Amino acid sequence: MVSIAERQRYIFDRPIMYIKNETEEISDQLLARHYALYTLNPNQVKSPYFEVCEGDRTEMFVEEDLGNGLRKRIGTSKAFTQEEMACFLETAQQSYKELGTMGDFPKDKTKYETKVAENKLTQAFMGGFNKDCAIVCIDKERKDGSRVVVGGLMITVGSEDIALSRLIGNPDASIPTLSALNFEIPEELAHIANIHANQVFCATRLFSTAETKNQKAGLSASERRRILPELVVSAEQTREALEKHLKRQLLLGIGDITDSRLLDFISNGYGWELVTNNTQPTPDILSTILSHHYGYYSKREPGIMVIMAEREKLLSLTPSKENFLKGLRRTRESDASLIQ
């Protein structure tokens, strides 16, 4: 049992954030900090990763050597250990803060106020897991043999046997974009409105580590530029793997972004397109720490953009996974200017 004093130390001290060695054991500081935050207020964390992460490697779909010490792994949340997921989530939230994804996240507050906000953000990242969600994790081996997370993505599969259009703006929807935003599906895309949520996957928590973290990881500029294209490719790899794992087709991918440059990038040969940027955050999401993202960007151009990728269009781009990856890798160095 973690004592109150230990809880406070883990909550207010900056933990170690890298995997120690090739057996993938990490410092228990991160995991203990997350457990402490959870036990202090379990109601703040819905469906925490502790409930599903088991380190069951039989559910690891992809383990790929990207060269120069970079490695990509794709699997269900069950495939990753709790320690690995703690490291993944902490790196993701640090990236969100340092690269501006969290908008006006508290910076000039007192140390206490800032830490309280950081704890709430950690709690937000700790939740939202189920046995069918998948994780894409890219890490880098350092000179001392340790590995540090440098980018990632989460894919959540809808659970409801209900039409997508009926779940928009519902705070209890299993698809994050639908629970966070109110919007209307344009008439020209009306054919997607009746796709059921359990046939939809949602791309969320896309991140690449900030410049200071990349320097610690020993990434070169060209390696940093590779991360985003690799993650975009991985969304399609993950959809394909999840269809086999779940034994059902996933007809539609959905997500929300705030950067028009990212929209230009993913719509240029990757199969994604804009649904609408006429969106409004739900009252429920604005009452959480994520209001620093959704509230901030909803008031700025181009707004929060809902994006989609239809299965048939993805398949037309990918006669085989191997050819798809080869084609993208030929262009990734020139295309990937978003992450510098």
C-alpha atoms as a printed R data frame, in Angstrom:
    type eleno elety resid chain resno       x       y       z
1   ATOM     1    CA   MET     A     1   0.000   0.000   0.000
2   ATOM     2    CA   VAL     A     2   1.379   3.406  -1.004
3   ATOM     3    CA   SER     A     3   1.586   5.781   1.967
4   ATOM     4    CA   ILE     A     4   0.253   9.350   1.834
5   ATOM     5    CA   ALA     A     5   3.819  10.677   1.940
6   ATOM     6    CA   GLU     A     6   4.823   8.422  -0.960
7   ATOM     7    CA   ARG     A     7   1.745   9.509  -2.922
8   ATOM     8    CA   GLN     A     8   2.676  13.147  -2.516
9   ATOM     9    CA   ARG     A     9   6.277  12.492  -3.554
10  ATOM    10    CA   TYR     A    10   5.209  10.609  -6.692
11  ATOM    11    CA   ILE     A    11   2.558  13.179  -7.566
12  ATOM    12    CA   PHE     A    12   4.711  16.282  -7.208
13  ATOM    13    CA   ASP     A    13   8.133  15.025  -8.326
14  ATOM    14    CA   ARG     A    14   8.974  14.608 -11.994
15  ATOM    15    CA   PRO     A    15   9.359  10.870 -12.604
16  ATOM    16    CA   ILE     A    16  11.885   9.016 -14.750
17  ATOM    17    CA   MET     A    17  10.422   8.631 -18.232
18  ATOM    18    CA   TYR     A    18  12.358   6.006 -20.119
19  ATOM    19    CA   ILE     A    19  12.518   2.257 -20.453
20  ATOM    20    CA   LYS     A    20  15.597   0.990 -18.642
21  ATOM    21    CA   ASN     A    21  16.789  -1.925 -20.728
22  ATOM    22    CA   GLU     A    22  15.979  -4.289 -23.558
23  ATOM    23    CA   THR     A    23  13.828  -6.477 -21.309
24  ATOM    24    CA   GLU     A    24  11.609  -3.401 -21.131
25  ATOM    25    CA   GLU     A    25  11.552  -2.951 -17.391
26  ATOM    26    CA   ILE     A    26  11.114   0.657 -16.381
27  ATOM    27    CA   SER     A    27  11.381   2.542 -13.135
28  ATOM    28    CA   ASP     A    28   8.293   1.940 -11.033
29  ATOM    29    CA   GLN     A    29   8.049   5.643 -10.245
30  ATOM    30    CA   LEU     A    30   5.662   6.376 -13.124
31  ATOM    31    CA   LEU     A    31   3.358   3.481 -12.417
32  ATOM    32    CA   ALA     A    32   3.318   4.223  -8.691
33  ATOM    33    CA   ARG     A    33   2.521   7.870  -9.426
34  ATOM    34    CA   HIS     A    34  -0.386   6.845 -11.648
35  ATOM    35    CA   TYR     A    35  -1.711   4.402  -9.065
36  ATOM    36    CA   ALA     A    36  -1.458   7.131  -6.433
37  ATOM    37    CA   LEU     A    37  -3.425   9.581  -8.563
38  ATOM    38    CA   TYR     A    38  -6.042   6.922  -9.205
39  ATOM    39    CA   THR     A    39  -6.474   5.889  -5.577
40  ATOM    40    CA   LEU     A    40  -6.748   9.500  -4.447
41  ATOM    41    CA   ASN     A    41  -9.825   9.950  -6.653
42  ATOM    42    CA   PRO     A    42 -10.926   6.872  -8.629
43  ATOM    43    CA   ASN     A    43 -13.976   8.709  -9.999
44  ATOM    44    CA   GLN     A    44 -11.667  10.958 -12.038
45  ATOM    45    CA   VAL     A    45 -10.355   8.045 -14.139
46  ATOM    46    CA   LYS     A    46 -12.838   6.076 -16.208
47  ATOM    47    CA   SER     A    47 -11.569   2.727 -17.539
48  ATOM    48    CA   PRO     A    48  -7.896   3.067 -16.497
49  ATOM    49    CA   TYR     A    49  -5.174   1.250 -18.382
50  ATOM    50    CA   PHE     A    50  -4.378  -0.865 -15.301
51  ATOM    51    CA   GLU     A    51  -7.539  -2.870 -16.030
52  ATOM    52    CA   VAL     A    52  -6.406  -4.082 -19.452
53  ATOM    53    CA   CYS     A    53  -2.598  -3.864 -19.775
54  ATOM    54    CA   GLU     A    54  -1.103  -7.300 -19.072
55  ATOM    55    CA   GLY     A    55   2.002  -7.630 -21.237
56  ATOM    56    CA   ASP     A    56   0.408 -10.426 -23.278
57  ATOM    57    CA   ARG     A    57   2.770 -10.457 -26.267
58  ATOM    58    CA   THR     A    58   0.450 -12.787 -28.218
59  ATOM    59    CA   GLU     A    59  -1.642  -9.662 -28.870
60  ATOM    60    CA   MET     A    60   1.279  -7.714 -30.339
61  ATOM    61    CA   PHE     A    61   0.411  -7.360 -34.038
62  ATOM    62    CA   VAL     A    62   3.574  -5.679 -35.333
63  ATOM    63    CA   GLU     A    63   7.132  -5.322 -34.082
64  ATOM    64    CA   GLU     A    64   9.204  -3.599 -36.739
65  ATOM    65    CA   ASP     A    65  12.799  -2.406 -36.790
66  ATOM    66    CA   LEU     A    66  12.794   1.013 -38.472
67  ATOM    67    CA   GLY     A    67  16.583   1.324 -38.480
68  ATOM    68    CA   ASN     A    68  19.068   3.327 -36.403
69  ATOM    69    CA   GLY     A    69  17.604   2.036 -33.152
70  ATOM    70    CA   LEU     A    70  14.020   3.070 -33.937
71  ATOM    71    CA   ARG     A    71  11.370   0.430 -33.286
72  ATOM    72    CA   LYS     A    72   7.636   0.383 -33.915
73  ATOM    73    CA   ARG     A    73   5.225  -1.853 -32.034
74  ATOM    74    CA   ILE     A    74   1.476  -2.205 -32.614
75  ATOM    75    CA   GLY     A    75  -0.788  -4.269 -30.414
76  ATOM    76    CA   THR     A    76  -3.884  -4.223 -28.283
77  ATOM    77    CA   SER     A    77  -3.563  -2.477 -24.949
78  ATOM    78    CA   LYS     A    78  -3.369  -5.969 -23.444
79  ATOM    79    CA   ALA     A    79  -0.066  -6.554 -25.278
80  ATOM    80    CA   PHE     A    80   1.723  -3.842 -23.288
81  ATOM    81    CA   THR     A    81   2.749  -4.017 -19.660
82  ATOM    82    CA   GLN     A    82   1.415  -1.489 -17.184
83  ATOM    83    CA   GLU     A    83   4.914  -0.051 -16.843
84  ATOM    84    CA   GLU     A    84   5.251   0.398 -20.602
85  ATOM    85    CA   MET     A    85   1.868   2.085 -20.807
86  ATOM    86    CA   ALA     A    86   2.723   4.429 -17.944
87  ATOM    87    CA   CYS     A    87   5.815   5.519 -19.879
88  ATOM    88    CA   PHE     A    88   3.850   5.876 -23.129
89  ATOM    89    CA   LEU     A    89   1.132   8.032 -21.548
90  ATOM    90    CA   GLU     A    90   3.511  10.249 -19.610
91  ATOM    91    CA   THR     A    91   5.492  10.969 -22.759
92  ATOM    92    CA   ALA     A    92   2.275  11.688 -24.668
93  ATOM    93    CA   GLN     A    93   1.018  14.215 -22.168
94  ATOM    94    CA   GLN     A    94   4.419  15.901 -21.949
95  ATOM    95    CA   SER     A    95   4.368  16.247 -25.733
96  ATOM    96    CA   TYR     A    96   0.858  17.688 -25.664
97  ATOM    97    CA   LYS     A    97   1.969  20.370 -23.215
98  ATOM    98    CA   GLU     A    98   5.318  21.236 -24.790
99  ATOM    99    CA   LEU     A    99   4.162  21.313 -28.417
100 ATOM   100    CA   GLY     A   100   1.049  23.411 -27.709
101 ATOM   101    CA   THR     A   101  -1.604  20.735 -28.241
102 ATOM   102    CA   MET     A   102  -3.052  21.674 -24.855
103 ATOM   103    CA   GLY     A   103  -3.503  25.293 -25.948
104 ATOM   104    CA   ASP     A   104  -3.581  27.603 -22.936
105 ATOM   105    CA   PHE     A   105  -2.568  24.914 -20.459
106 ATOM   106    CA   PRO     A   106  -1.438  26.618 -17.210
107 ATOM   107    CA   LYS     A   107   2.145  27.833 -17.420
108 ATOM   108    CA   ASP     A   108   2.332  31.037 -15.432
109 ATOM   109    CA   LYS     A   109   0.471  29.786 -12.373
110 ATOM   110    CA   THR     A   110   1.899  28.958  -8.985
111 ATOM   111    CA   LYS     A   111   3.816  25.700  -8.702
112 ATOM   112    CA   TYR     A   112   0.903  24.152  -6.824
113 ATOM   113    CA   GLU     A   113  -1.712  25.237  -9.397
114 ATOM   114    CA   THR     A   114   0.419  23.963 -12.244
115 ATOM   115    CA   LYS     A   115   0.935  20.596 -10.561
116 ATOM   116    CA   VAL     A   116  -2.782  20.234  -9.876
117 ATOM   117    CA   ALA     A   117  -3.483  20.864 -13.568
118 ATOM   118    CA   GLU     A   118  -0.757  18.395 -14.590
119 ATOM   119    CA   ASN     A   119  -2.254  15.750 -12.301
120 ATOM   120    CA   LYS     A   120  -5.682  16.233 -13.874
121 ATOM   121    CA   LEU     A   121  -4.133  15.859 -17.328
122 ATOM   122    CA   THR     A   122  -2.392  12.665 -16.243
123 ATOM   123    CA   GLN     A   123  -5.705  11.318 -14.959
124 ATOM   124    CA   ALA     A   124  -7.341  12.142 -18.308
125 ATOM   125    CA   PHE     A   125  -4.652  10.225 -20.208
126 ATOM   126    CA   MET     A   126  -4.843   7.256 -17.839
127 ATOM   127    CA   GLY     A   127  -8.466   6.550 -18.764
128 ATOM   128    CA   GLY     A   128 -10.418   5.549 -21.846
129 ATOM   129    CA   PHE     A   129  -9.023   2.029 -22.252
130 ATOM   130    CA   ASN     A   130 -10.717  -1.236 -23.154
131 ATOM   131    CA   LYS     A   131  -9.575  -4.648 -24.348
132 ATOM   132    CA   ASP     A   132 -10.161  -3.799 -28.010
133 ATOM   133    CA   CYS     A   133  -8.245  -0.514 -28.230
134 ATOM   134    CA   ALA     A   134  -4.836  -0.643 -29.870
135 ATOM   135    CA   ILE     A   135  -1.581   1.212 -29.280
136 ATOM   136    CA   VAL     A   136   1.102   2.270 -31.741
137 ATOM   137    CA   CYS     A   137   4.371   2.964 -29.942
138 ATOM   138    CA   ILE     A   138   7.601   4.126 -31.568
139 ATOM   139    CA   ASP     A   139  10.684   4.116 -29.374
140 ATOM   140    CA   LYS     A   140  14.401   4.733 -29.800
141 ATOM   141    CA   GLU     A   141  17.331   2.809 -28.347
142 ATOM   142    CA   ARG     A   142  19.847   5.077 -26.663
143 ATOM   143    CA   LYS     A   143  23.590   4.612 -26.367
144 ATOM   144    CA   ASP     A   144  23.264   3.113 -22.883
145 ATOM   145    CA   GLY     A   145  20.831   0.442 -24.161
146 ATOM   146    CA   SER     A   146  17.727   2.087 -22.694
147 ATOM   147    CA   ARG     A   147  14.736   2.859 -24.893
148 ATOM   148    CA   VAL     A   148  12.719   6.091 -24.867
149 ATOM   149    CA   VAL     A   149   9.267   6.605 -26.376
150 ATOM   150    CA   VAL     A   150   9.396   9.110 -29.257
151 ATOM   151    CA   GLY     A   151   5.914   8.894 -30.776
152 ATOM   152    CA   GLY     A   152   2.602   7.149 -30.567
153 ATOM   153    CA   LEU     A   153  -1.028   6.782 -31.438
154 ATOM   154    CA   MET     A   154  -4.091   5.154 -29.887
155 ATOM   155    CA   ILE     A   155  -6.850   3.494 -31.901
156 ATOM   156    CA   THR     A   156 -10.192   3.052 -30.141
157 ATOM   157    CA   VAL     A   157 -12.919   0.845 -31.640
158 ATOM   158    CA   GLY     A   158 -16.553   1.747 -31.045
159 ATOM   159    CA   SER     A   159 -18.641  -0.643 -28.997
160 ATOM   160    CA   GLU     A   160 -22.229   0.444 -29.646
161 ATOM   161    CA   ASP     A   161 -24.475  -1.246 -32.205
162 ATOM   162    CA   ILE     A   162 -25.947   2.187 -32.871
163 ATOM   163    CA   ALA     A   163 -25.691   4.516 -35.872
164 ATOM   164    CA   LEU     A   164 -22.792   6.937 -35.661
165 ATOM   165    CA   SER     A   165 -25.050   9.966 -36.186
166 ATOM   166    CA   ARG     A   166 -27.062   9.139 -33.065
167 ATOM   167    CA   LEU     A   167 -23.965   9.242 -30.863
168 ATOM   168    CA   ILE     A   168 -22.563  12.622 -31.892
169 ATOM   169    CA   GLY     A   169 -22.239  14.804 -28.794
170 ATOM   170    CA   ASN     A   170 -23.107  11.951 -26.429
171 ATOM   171    CA   PRO     A   171 -20.659  12.154 -23.479
172 ATOM   172    CA   ASP     A   172 -20.977   8.389 -22.965
173 ATOM   173    CA   ALA     A   173 -20.128   7.464 -26.569
174 ATOM   174    CA   SER     A   174 -17.265   4.986 -26.808
175 ATOM   175    CA   ILE     A   175 -15.682   6.914 -29.707
176 ATOM   176    CA   PRO     A   176 -13.723   9.889 -28.307
177 ATOM   177    CA   THR     A   177 -14.412  12.292 -31.185
178 ATOM   178    CA   LEU     A   178 -18.158  11.711 -30.870
179 ATOM   179    CA   SER     A   179 -18.169  12.196 -27.099
180 ATOM   180    CA   ALA     A   180 -16.090  15.389 -27.279
181 ATOM   181    CA   LEU     A   181 -17.737  17.301 -30.130
182 ATOM   182    CA   ASN     A   182 -21.096  18.391 -31.475
183 ATOM   183    CA   PHE     A   183 -21.263  18.591 -35.271
184 ATOM   184    CA   GLU     A   184 -23.429  17.698 -38.230
185 ATOM   185    CA   ILE     A   185 -22.442  15.324 -40.999
186 ATOM   186    CA   PRO     A   186 -22.578  17.194 -44.330
187 ATOM   187    CA   GLU     A   187 -25.202  16.089 -46.816
188 ATOM   188    CA   GLU     A   188 -22.587  14.906 -49.304
189 ATOM   189    CA   LEU     A   189 -21.284  12.471 -46.665
190 ATOM   190    CA   ALA     A   190 -24.710  11.311 -45.482
191 ATOM   191    CA   HIS     A   191 -23.813   7.722 -46.367
192 ATOM   192    CA   ILE     A   192 -21.562   7.476 -43.280
193 ATOM   193    CA   ALA     A   193 -24.263   8.585 -40.841
194 ATOM   194    CA   ASN     A   194 -25.800   5.132 -40.495
195 ATOM   195    CA   ILE     A   195 -22.554   3.218 -40.052
196 ATOM   196    CA   HIS     A   196 -22.733   1.670 -36.602
197 ATOM   197    CA   ALA     A   197 -20.205   2.677 -33.982
198 ATOM   198    CA   ASN     A   198 -18.918  -0.876 -33.596
199 ATOM   199    CA   GLN     A   199 -17.767  -0.648 -37.224
200 ATOM   200    CA   VAL     A   200 -15.799   2.551 -36.591
201 ATOM   201    CA   PHE     A   201 -12.269   3.124 -35.312
202 ATOM   202    CA   CYS     A   202 -11.080   6.401 -33.847
203 ATOM   203    CA   ALA     A   203  -7.504   7.680 -34.127
204 ATOM   204    CA   THR     A   204  -6.578   9.601 -31.000
205 ATOM   205    CA   ARG     A   205  -3.623  10.693 -28.830
206 ATOM   206    CA   LEU     A   206  -1.326  11.204 -31.815
207 ATOM   207    CA   PHE     A   207   1.975  12.581 -30.578
208 ATOM   208    CA   SER     A   208   5.649  12.979 -31.283
209 ATOM   209    CA   THR     A   209   8.005  13.982 -28.508
210 ATOM   210    CA   ALA     A   210   9.029  17.613 -28.209
211 ATOM   211    CA   GLU     A   211  12.422  18.884 -29.310
212 ATOM   212    CA   THR     A   212  13.974  18.666 -25.843
213 ATOM   213    CA   LYS     A   213  12.869  15.059 -25.492
214 ATOM   214    CA   ASN     A   214  14.093  14.203 -28.982
215 ATOM   215    CA   GLN     A   215  17.532  15.493 -28.113
216 ATOM   216    CA   LYS     A   216  17.594  13.245 -25.056
217 ATOM   217    CA   ALA     A   217  16.535  10.347 -27.247
218 ATOM   218    CA   GLY     A   218  19.367  11.031 -29.664
219 ATOM   219    CA   LEU     A   219  17.108  11.524 -32.690
220 ATOM   220    CA   SER     A   220  18.490  13.228 -35.759
221 ATOM   221    CA   ALA     A   221  16.413  15.789 -37.661
222 ATOM   222    CA   SER     A   222  15.622  13.260 -40.394
223 ATOM   223    CA   GLU     A   223  14.522  10.703 -37.800
224 ATOM   224    CA   ARG     A   224  12.201  13.263 -36.208
225 ATOM   225    CA   ARG     A   225  10.638  13.904 -39.620
226 ATOM   226    CA   ARG     A   226   9.939  10.196 -40.037
227 ATOM   227    CA   ILE     A   227   7.752   9.862 -36.960
228 ATOM   228    CA   LEU     A   228   4.534  11.428 -38.256
229 ATOM   229    CA   PRO     A   229   4.426   9.498 -41.579
230 ATOM   230    CA   GLU     A   230   5.177   6.288 -39.701
231 ATOM   231    CA   LEU     A   231   2.241   6.926 -37.372
232 ATOM   232    CA   VAL     A   232  -0.108   7.743 -40.256
233 ATOM   233    CA   VAL     A   233   0.906   4.491 -41.957
234 ATOM   234    CA   SER     A   234   0.361   2.696 -38.665
235 ATOM   235    CA   ALA     A   235  -3.297   3.725 -38.464
236 ATOM   236    CA   GLU     A   236  -3.971   1.639 -41.561
237 ATOM   237    CA   GLN     A   237  -1.793  -1.235 -40.333
238 ATOM   238    CA   THR     A   238  -3.727  -1.178 -37.077
239 ATOM   239    CA   ARG     A   239  -7.123  -1.189 -38.788
240 ATOM   240    CA   GLU     A   240  -6.096  -4.218 -40.813
241 ATOM   241    CA   ALA     A   241  -4.811  -6.064 -37.736
242 ATOM   242    CA   LEU     A   242  -7.855  -5.198 -35.625
243 ATOM   243    CA   GLU     A   243 -10.224  -6.514 -38.294
244 ATOM   244    CA   LYS     A   244  -8.513  -9.898 -38.079
245 ATOM   245    CA   HIS     A   245  -8.385  -9.749 -34.282
246 ATOM   246    CA   LEU     A   246 -12.030  -8.726 -33.830
247 ATOM   247    CA   LYS     A   247 -13.286 -10.754 -36.801
248 ATOM   248    CA   ARG     A   248 -15.350  -7.887 -38.165
249 ATOM   249    CA   GLN     A   249 -14.869  -5.117 -40.694
250 ATOM   250    CA   LEU     A   250 -14.118  -1.575 -39.588
251 ATOM   251    CA   LEU     A   251 -15.798   0.515 -42.253
252 ATOM   252    CA   LEU     A   252 -14.764   3.972 -41.132
253 ATOM   253    CA   GLY     A   253 -11.941   5.749 -39.363
254 ATOM   254    CA   ILE     A   254 -12.643   9.017 -37.576
255 ATOM   255    CA   GLY     A   255 -10.694  11.554 -35.544
256 ATOM   256    CA   ASP     A   256 -10.313  15.244 -34.777
257 ATOM   257    CA   ILE     A   257  -7.353  17.545 -35.410
258 ATOM   258    CA   THR     A   258  -6.585  21.264 -35.153
259 ATOM   259    CA   ASP     A   259  -3.731  21.820 -37.629
260 ATOM   260    CA   SER     A   260  -4.616  22.497 -41.278
261 ATOM   261    CA   ARG     A   261  -1.096  21.436 -42.286
262 ATOM   262    CA   LEU     A   262  -1.775  18.002 -40.819
263 ATOM   263    CA   LEU     A   263  -5.028  17.811 -42.782
264 ATOM   264    CA   ASP     A   264  -3.149  18.649 -45.997
265 ATOM   265    CA   PHE     A   265  -0.596  15.974 -45.182
266 ATOM   266    CA   ILE     A   266  -2.959  13.091 -44.365
267 ATOM   267    CA   SER     A   267  -5.338  13.881 -47.243
268 ATOM   268    CA   ASN     A   268  -2.493  13.714 -49.772
269 ATOM   269    CA   GLY     A   269  -2.365  10.014 -50.541
270 ATOM   270    CA   TYR     A   270  -3.115   8.614 -47.093
271 ATOM   271    CA   GLY     A   271  -6.876   8.170 -47.478
272 ATOM   272    CA   TRP     A   272  -8.122  10.686 -44.889
273 ATOM   273    CA   GLU     A   273 -10.400  13.637 -45.625
274 ATOM   274    CA   LEU     A   274 -12.255  16.434 -43.890
275 ATOM   275    CA   VAL     A   275 -15.790  15.841 -42.637
276 ATOM   276    CA   THR     A   276 -16.347  19.307 -41.157
277 ATOM   277    CA   ASN     A   277 -14.679  22.037 -39.156
278 ATOM   278    CA   ASN     A   278 -18.045  23.393 -37.984
279 ATOM   279    CA   THR     A   279 -17.746  21.811 -34.555
280 ATOM   280    CA   GLN     A   280 -18.394  22.751 -30.961
281 ATOM   281    CA   PRO     A   281 -17.001  21.030 -27.857
282 ATOM   282    CA   THR     A   282 -19.599  19.416 -25.629
283 ATOM   283    CA   PRO     A   283 -20.316  20.946 -22.209
284 ATOM   284    CA   ASP     A   284 -18.983  17.769 -20.616
285 ATOM   285    CA   ILE     A   285 -15.581  18.013 -22.290
286 ATOM   286    CA   LEU     A   286 -15.341  21.707 -21.437
287 ATOM   287    CA   SER     A   287 -15.801  20.842 -17.764
288 ATOM   288    CA   THR     A   288 -12.609  18.767 -17.803
289 ATOM   289    CA   ILE     A   289  -8.891  19.527 -18.080
290 ATOM   290    CA   LEU     A   290  -9.217  18.836 -21.825
291 ATOM   291    CA   SER     A   291 -10.997  22.180 -22.152
292 ATOM   292    CA   HIS     A   292  -7.481  23.610 -22.554
293 ATOM   293    CA   HIS     A   293  -7.379  21.782 -25.878
294 ATOM   294    CA   TYR     A   294 -10.985  21.765 -27.121
295 ATOM   295    CA   GLY     A   295 -12.024  25.141 -25.720
296 ATOM   296    CA   TYR     A   296  -8.851  26.853 -26.890
297 ATOM   297    CA   TYR     A   297  -8.791  25.571 -30.474
298 ATOM   298    CA   SER     A   298 -12.555  25.833 -31.030
299 ATOM   299    CA   LYS     A   299 -12.124  29.625 -30.856
300 ATOM   300    CA   ARG     A   300  -9.290  29.738 -33.386
301 ATOM   301    CA   GLU     A   301  -9.082  29.129 -37.122
302 ATOM   302    CA   PRO     A   302  -9.536  26.628 -38.641
303 ATOM   303    CA   GLY     A   303 -11.352  25.297 -35.576
304 ATOM   304    CA   ILE     A   304 -11.460  21.649 -34.546
305 ATOM   305    CA   MET     A   305 -11.697  19.528 -37.684
306 ATOM   306    CA   VAL     A   306 -13.395  16.146 -37.794
307 ATOM   307    CA   ILE     A   307 -11.657  13.831 -40.260
308 ATOM   308    CA   MET     A   308 -12.499  10.416 -41.663
309 ATOM   309    CA   ALA     A   309 -11.088   7.554 -43.720
310 ATOM   310    CA   GLU     A   310 -13.428   5.112 -45.431
311 ATOM   311    CA   ARG     A   311 -12.361   1.482 -45.570
312 ATOM   312    CA   GLU     A   312 -12.950   1.120 -49.303
313 ATOM   313    CA   LYS     A   313 -10.777   4.122 -50.069
314 ATOM   314    CA   LEU     A   314  -8.034   2.822 -47.809
315 ATOM   315    CA   LEU     A   315  -8.155  -0.546 -49.555
316 ATOM   316    CA   SER     A   316  -7.923   1.136 -52.959
317 ATOM   317    CA   LEU     A   317  -4.693   2.759 -51.782
318 ATOM   318    CA   THR     A   318  -3.318  -0.455 -50.338
319 ATOM   319    CA   PRO     A   319  -3.430  -3.478 -52.655
320 ATOM   320    CA   SER     A   320  -1.037  -4.950 -50.105
321 ATOM   321    CA   LYS     A   321   0.340  -3.651 -46.855
322 ATOM   322    CA   GLU     A   322   3.892  -4.095 -48.157
323 ATOM   323    CA   ASN     A   323   3.321  -1.982 -51.274
324 ATOM   324    CA   PHE     A   324   1.511   0.652 -49.245
325 ATOM   325    CA   LEU     A   325   4.422   0.988 -46.847
326 ATOM   326    CA   LYS     A   326   6.993   1.029 -49.641
327 ATOM   327    CA   GLY     A   327   5.122   3.756 -51.477
328 ATOM   328    CA   LEU     A   328   4.844   5.924 -48.408
329 ATOM   329    CA   ARG     A   329   8.449   5.440 -47.412
330 ATOM   330    CA   ARG     A   330   9.591   6.687 -50.798
331 ATOM   331    CA   THR     A   331   7.961  10.039 -50.069
332 ATOM   332    CA   ARG     A   332   8.048  10.373 -46.304
333 ATOM   333    CA   GLU     A   333  11.286  12.381 -46.133
334 ATOM   334    CA   SER     A   334   9.977  15.096 -48.454
335 ATOM   335    CA   ASP     A   335   6.418  15.104 -47.060
336 ATOM   336    CA   ALA     A   336   7.082  15.049 -43.348
337 ATOM   337    CA   SER     A   337   7.746  18.675 -42.564
338 ATOM   338    CA   LEU     A   338   5.223  19.022 -39.746
339 ATOM   339    CA   ILE     A   339   7.408  17.701 -36.947
340 ATOM   340    CA   GLN     A   340  10.695  19.567 -36.896
